[in-house]
Amino acid sequence: MARRDLLKRLERSATGELDSFKLRDGSVFYYNRTETYAALYLFCYDMELATESDVLPQPPEILHKMCQAEDPAEVLERFKPTNPQGAFVDLSWVYDLDVLVRERRLVLRTA
C-alpha cells in the first residue's frame, strides 16, 4: 500500500501545474492552460483563414478530449470567453457546441 500512496503523491506533484478533467472512461486528462489556449487560438485563426478549397486544419487534442469528457458542458465553460465581442478565441465560431455537448461530436458551424 505504501508504494501506491507514494505513486499518487508523485503523480499529484508532477501534475501540479496542470488543469484536468475527468473522462467518461474514468481516466483524467491533464492539460497546460497556456499551451491549450495558444493551440486553440492558432486553430481558430487557421480555420478563419481557410477557404473551401483548403484542407482544414486538424483540431487540437483538447477538442477531441472534450468529446470524451464526463461533463463536456463544464469543460467548455472553462474556455468560454468572458467578453465574446473582444475574444481572440470563441469555439462557438467554429463548432456547434450544442452538438458537442449532446452528441459528443465535433460538427463545424455552417455559415
Biotite code that builds the C-alpha atoms (Angstrom):
import biotite.structure as struc

atoms = struc.array([
    struc.Atom([0.000, 0.000, 0.000], chain_id="A", res_id=1, res_name="MET", atom_name="CA", element="C"),
    struc.Atom([2.879, 2.389, 0.715], chain_id="A", res_id=2, res_name="ALA", atom_name="CA", element="C"),
    struc.Atom([4.042, 2.198, -2.904], chain_id="A", res_id=3, res_name="ARG", atom_name="CA", element="C"),
    struc.Atom([0.603, 3.111, -4.168], chain_id="A", res_id=4, res_name="ARG", atom_name="CA", element="C"),
    struc.Atom([0.458, 6.125, -1.825], chain_id="A", res_id=5, res_name="ASP", atom_name="CA", element="C"),
    struc.Atom([3.914, 7.217, -2.947], chain_id="A", res_id=6, res_name="LEU", atom_name="CA", element="C"),
    struc.Atom([2.891, 6.860, -6.584], chain_id="A", res_id=7, res_name="LEU", atom_name="CA", element="C"),
    struc.Atom([-0.233, 9.002, -6.009], chain_id="A", res_id=8, res_name="LYS", atom_name="CA", element="C"),
    struc.Atom([1.820, 11.711, -4.274], chain_id="A", res_id=9, res_name="ARG", atom_name="CA", element="C"),
    struc.Atom([4.358, 11.742, -7.107], chain_id="A", res_id=10, res_name="LEU", atom_name="CA", element="C"),
    struc.Atom([1.561, 11.948, -9.668], chain_id="A", res_id=11, res_name="GLU", atom_name="CA", element="C"),
    struc.Atom([-0.065, 14.891, -7.874], chain_id="A", res_id=12, res_name="ARG", atom_name="CA", element="C"),
    struc.Atom([3.224, 16.777, -7.628], chain_id="A", res_id=13, res_name="SER", atom_name="CA", element="C"),
    struc.Atom([4.070, 16.106, -11.282], chain_id="A", res_id=14, res_name="ALA", atom_name="CA", element="C"),
    struc.Atom([0.726, 17.432, -12.477], chain_id="A", res_id=15, res_name="THR", atom_name="CA", element="C"),
    struc.Atom([0.543, 20.340, -10.019], chain_id="A", res_id=16, res_name="GLY", atom_name="CA", element="C"),
    struc.Atom([0.812, 22.992, -12.749], chain_id="A", res_id=17, res_name="GLU", atom_name="CA", element="C"),
    struc.Atom([-1.767, 21.379, -14.983], chain_id="A", res_id=18, res_name="LEU", atom_name="CA", element="C"),
    struc.Atom([-5.535, 21.628, -15.185], chain_id="A", res_id=19, res_name="ASP", atom_name="CA", element="C"),
    struc.Atom([-7.550, 18.488, -15.700], chain_id="A", res_id=20, res_name="SER", atom_name="CA", element="C"),
    struc.Atom([-10.953, 16.982, -16.248], chain_id="A", res_id=21, res_name="PHE", atom_name="CA", element="C"),
    struc.Atom([-12.359, 13.514, -15.916], chain_id="A", res_id=22, res_name="LYS", atom_name="CA", element="C"),
    struc.Atom([-13.121, 11.425, -18.992], chain_id="A", res_id=23, res_name="LEU", atom_name="CA", element="C"),
    struc.Atom([-16.051, 9.040, -19.394], chain_id="A", res_id=24, res_name="ARG", atom_name="CA", element="C"),
    struc.Atom([-13.759, 6.027, -19.098], chain_id="A", res_id=25, res_name="ASP", atom_name="CA", element="C"),
    struc.Atom([-12.730, 7.157, -15.598], chain_id="A", res_id=26, res_name="GLY", atom_name="CA", element="C"),
    struc.Atom([-9.288, 8.414, -16.578], chain_id="A", res_id=27, res_name="SER", atom_name="CA", element="C"),
    struc.Atom([-8.169, 12.003, -16.157], chain_id="A", res_id=28, res_name="VAL", atom_name="CA", element="C"),
    struc.Atom([-6.945, 14.269, -18.970], chain_id="A", res_id=29, res_name="PHE", atom_name="CA", element="C"),
    struc.Atom([-4.313, 16.824, -17.928], chain_id="A", res_id=30, res_name="TYR", atom_name="CA", element="C"),
    struc.Atom([-3.520, 19.925, -19.941], chain_id="A", res_id=31, res_name="TYR", atom_name="CA", element="C"),
    struc.Atom([-1.471, 23.075, -19.659], chain_id="A", res_id=32, res_name="ASN", atom_name="CA", element="C"),
    struc.Atom([-3.891, 26.003, -19.797], chain_id="A", res_id=33, res_name="ARG", atom_name="CA", element="C"),
    struc.Atom([-1.474, 28.397, -21.533], chain_id="A", res_id=34, res_name="THR", atom_name="CA", element="C"),
    struc.Atom([-0.418, 25.907, -24.203], chain_id="A", res_id=35, res_name="GLU", atom_name="CA", element="C"),
    struc.Atom([-4.027, 24.896, -24.778], chain_id="A", res_id=36, res_name="THR", atom_name="CA", element="C"),
    struc.Atom([-5.204, 28.493, -25.256], chain_id="A", res_id=37, res_name="TYR", atom_name="CA", element="C"),
    struc.Atom([-2.354, 29.051, -27.724], chain_id="A", res_id=38, res_name="ALA", atom_name="CA", element="C"),
    struc.Atom([-3.280, 25.903, -29.674], chain_id="A", res_id=39, res_name="ALA", atom_name="CA", element="C"),
    struc.Atom([-6.957, 26.898, -29.745], chain_id="A", res_id=40, res_name="LEU", atom_name="CA", element="C"),
    struc.Atom([-6.087, 30.418, -30.889], chain_id="A", res_id=41, res_name="TYR", atom_name="CA", element="C"),
    struc.Atom([-3.935, 29.151, -33.746], chain_id="A", res_id=42, res_name="LEU", atom_name="CA", element="C"),
    struc.Atom([-6.543, 26.583, -34.719], chain_id="A", res_id=43, res_name="PHE", atom_name="CA", element="C"),
    struc.Atom([-9.378, 29.153, -34.806], chain_id="A", res_id=44, res_name="CYS", atom_name="CA", element="C"),
    struc.Atom([-7.136, 31.552, -36.736], chain_id="A", res_id=45, res_name="TYR", atom_name="CA", element="C"),
    struc.Atom([-6.294, 28.853, -39.301], chain_id="A", res_id=46, res_name="ASP", atom_name="CA", element="C"),
    struc.Atom([-9.974, 27.941, -39.600], chain_id="A", res_id=47, res_name="MET", atom_name="CA", element="C"),
    struc.Atom([-10.876, 31.595, -40.191], chain_id="A", res_id=48, res_name="GLU", atom_name="CA", element="C"),
    struc.Atom([-8.312, 31.874, -42.996], chain_id="A", res_id=49, res_name="LEU", atom_name="CA", element="C"),
    struc.Atom([-9.192, 28.553, -44.645], chain_id="A", res_id=50, res_name="ALA", atom_name="CA", element="C"),
    struc.Atom([-11.102, 28.634, -47.890], chain_id="A", res_id=51, res_name="THR", atom_name="CA", element="C"),
    struc.Atom([-13.408, 25.937, -49.229], chain_id="A", res_id=52, res_name="GLU", atom_name="CA", element="C"),
    struc.Atom([-10.605, 24.511, -51.356], chain_id="A", res_id=53, res_name="SER", atom_name="CA", element="C"),
    struc.Atom([-8.163, 24.276, -48.434], chain_id="A", res_id=54, res_name="ASP", atom_name="CA", element="C"),
    struc.Atom([-7.630, 21.189, -46.359], chain_id="A", res_id=55, res_name="VAL", atom_name="CA", element="C"),
    struc.Atom([-8.925, 22.137, -42.929], chain_id="A", res_id=56, res_name="LEU", atom_name="CA", element="C"),
    struc.Atom([-6.502, 22.009, -40.011], chain_id="A", res_id=57, res_name="PRO", atom_name="CA", element="C"),
    struc.Atom([-6.816, 19.166, -37.553], chain_id="A", res_id=58, res_name="GLN", atom_name="CA", element="C"),
    struc.Atom([-8.468, 20.129, -34.253], chain_id="A", res_id=59, res_name="PRO", atom_name="CA", element="C"),
    struc.Atom([-6.201, 20.259, -31.201], chain_id="A", res_id=60, res_name="PRO", atom_name="CA", element="C"),
    struc.Atom([-6.266, 17.252, -28.896], chain_id="A", res_id=61, res_name="GLU", atom_name="CA", element="C"),
    struc.Atom([-8.225, 19.185, -26.249], chain_id="A", res_id=62, res_name="ILE", atom_name="CA", element="C"),
    struc.Atom([-11.273, 19.291, -28.551], chain_id="A", res_id=63, res_name="LEU", atom_name="CA", element="C"),
    struc.Atom([-11.277, 15.525, -29.004], chain_id="A", res_id=64, res_name="HIS", atom_name="CA", element="C"),
    struc.Atom([-10.895, 15.093, -25.265], chain_id="A", res_id=65, res_name="LYS", atom_name="CA", element="C"),
    struc.Atom([-13.844, 17.440, -24.648], chain_id="A", res_id=66, res_name="MET", atom_name="CA", element="C"),
    struc.Atom([-15.976, 14.993, -26.612], chain_id="A", res_id=67, res_name="CYS", atom_name="CA", element="C"),
    struc.Atom([-14.809, 12.245, -24.259], chain_id="A", res_id=68, res_name="GLN", atom_name="CA", element="C"),
    struc.Atom([-15.261, 14.294, -21.093], chain_id="A", res_id=69, res_name="ALA", atom_name="CA", element="C"),
    struc.Atom([-17.575, 13.139, -18.354], chain_id="A", res_id=70, res_name="GLU", atom_name="CA", element="C"),
    struc.Atom([-19.180, 16.607, -18.466], chain_id="A", res_id=71, res_name="ASP", atom_name="CA", element="C"),
    struc.Atom([-18.448, 18.365, -21.788], chain_id="A", res_id=72, res_name="PRO", atom_name="CA", element="C"),
    struc.Atom([-20.534, 21.412, -20.839], chain_id="A", res_id=73, res_name="ALA", atom_name="CA", element="C"),
    struc.Atom([-18.413, 22.028, -17.740], chain_id="A", res_id=74, res_name="GLU", atom_name="CA", element="C"),
    struc.Atom([-15.194, 21.729, -19.741], chain_id="A", res_id=75, res_name="VAL", atom_name="CA", element="C"),
    struc.Atom([-16.497, 24.090, -22.436], chain_id="A", res_id=76, res_name="LEU", atom_name="CA", element="C"),
    struc.Atom([-17.371, 26.612, -19.744], chain_id="A", res_id=77, res_name="GLU", atom_name="CA", element="C"),
    struc.Atom([-13.657, 26.809, -18.865], chain_id="A", res_id=78, res_name="ARG", atom_name="CA", element="C"),
    struc.Atom([-12.892, 28.036, -22.375], chain_id="A", res_id=79, res_name="PHE", atom_name="CA", element="C"),
    struc.Atom([-15.855, 30.371, -22.770], chain_id="A", res_id=80, res_name="LYS", atom_name="CA", element="C"),
    struc.Atom([-14.701, 33.958, -23.336], chain_id="A", res_id=81, res_name="PRO", atom_name="CA", element="C"),
    struc.Atom([-15.751, 36.487, -20.709], chain_id="A", res_id=82, res_name="THR", atom_name="CA", element="C"),
    struc.Atom([-16.165, 39.122, -23.427], chain_id="A", res_id=83, res_name="ASN", atom_name="CA", element="C"),
    struc.Atom([-17.319, 37.412, -26.659], chain_id="A", res_id=84, res_name="PRO", atom_name="CA", element="C"),
    struc.Atom([-17.096, 40.633, -28.725], chain_id="A", res_id=85, res_name="GLN", atom_name="CA", element="C"),
    struc.Atom([-13.426, 41.131, -27.872], chain_id="A", res_id=86, res_name="GLY", atom_name="CA", element="C"),
    struc.Atom([-12.421, 37.474, -27.667], chain_id="A", res_id=87, res_name="ALA", atom_name="CA", element="C"),
    struc.Atom([-9.464, 36.112, -29.594], chain_id="A", res_id=88, res_name="PHE", atom_name="CA", element="C"),
    struc.Atom([-10.885, 32.593, -29.397], chain_id="A", res_id=89, res_name="VAL", atom_name="CA", element="C"),
    struc.Atom([-14.501, 31.512, -29.236], chain_id="A", res_id=90, res_name="ASP", atom_name="CA", element="C"),
    struc.Atom([-15.120, 27.878, -30.097], chain_id="A", res_id=91, res_name="LEU", atom_name="CA", element="C"),
    struc.Atom([-18.721, 28.691, -31.000], chain_id="A", res_id=92, res_name="SER", atom_name="CA", element="C"),
    struc.Atom([-17.373, 30.417, -34.130], chain_id="A", res_id=93, res_name="TRP", atom_name="CA", element="C"),
    struc.Atom([-16.049, 27.090, -35.377], chain_id="A", res_id=94, res_name="VAL", atom_name="CA", element="C"),
    struc.Atom([-18.153, 24.287, -33.871], chain_id="A", res_id=95, res_name="TYR", atom_name="CA", element="C"),
    struc.Atom([-21.760, 23.684, -32.960], chain_id="A", res_id=96, res_name="ASP", atom_name="CA", element="C"),
    struc.Atom([-21.280, 23.476, -29.204], chain_id="A", res_id=97, res_name="LEU", atom_name="CA", element="C"),
    struc.Atom([-24.749, 22.046, -28.586], chain_id="A", res_id=98, res_name="ASP", atom_name="CA", element="C"),
    struc.Atom([-23.842, 19.013, -30.708], chain_id="A", res_id=99, res_name="VAL", atom_name="CA", element="C"),
    struc.Atom([-20.536, 18.686, -28.882], chain_id="A", res_id=100, res_name="LEU", atom_name="CA", element="C"),
    struc.Atom([-22.321, 18.574, -25.519], chain_id="A", res_id=101, res_name="VAL", atom_name="CA", element="C"),
    struc.Atom([-25.300, 16.414, -26.515], chain_id="A", res_id=102, res_name="ARG", atom_name="CA", element="C"),
    struc.Atom([-23.745, 14.060, -29.071], chain_id="A", res_id=103, res_name="GLU", atom_name="CA", element="C"),
    struc.Atom([-20.051, 14.363, -28.200], chain_id="A", res_id=104, res_name="ARG", atom_name="CA", element="C"),
    struc.Atom([-19.100, 15.141, -31.808], chain_id="A", res_id=105, res_name="ARG", atom_name="CA", element="C"),
    struc.Atom([-17.215, 17.979, -33.482], chain_id="A", res_id=106, res_name="LEU", atom_name="CA", element="C"),
    struc.Atom([-19.532, 19.459, -36.099], chain_id="A", res_id=107, res_name="VAL", atom_name="CA", element="C"),
    struc.Atom([-18.444, 22.552, -37.992], chain_id="A", res_id=108, res_name="LEU", atom_name="CA", element="C"),
    struc.Atom([-20.795, 25.515, -37.903], chain_id="A", res_id=109, res_name="ARG", atom_name="CA", element="C"),
    struc.Atom([-22.331, 26.398, -41.202], chain_id="A", res_id=110, res_name="THR", atom_name="CA", element="C"),
    struc.Atom([-22.061, 29.979, -42.404], chain_id="A", res_id=111, res_name="ALA", atom_name="CA", element="C"),
])
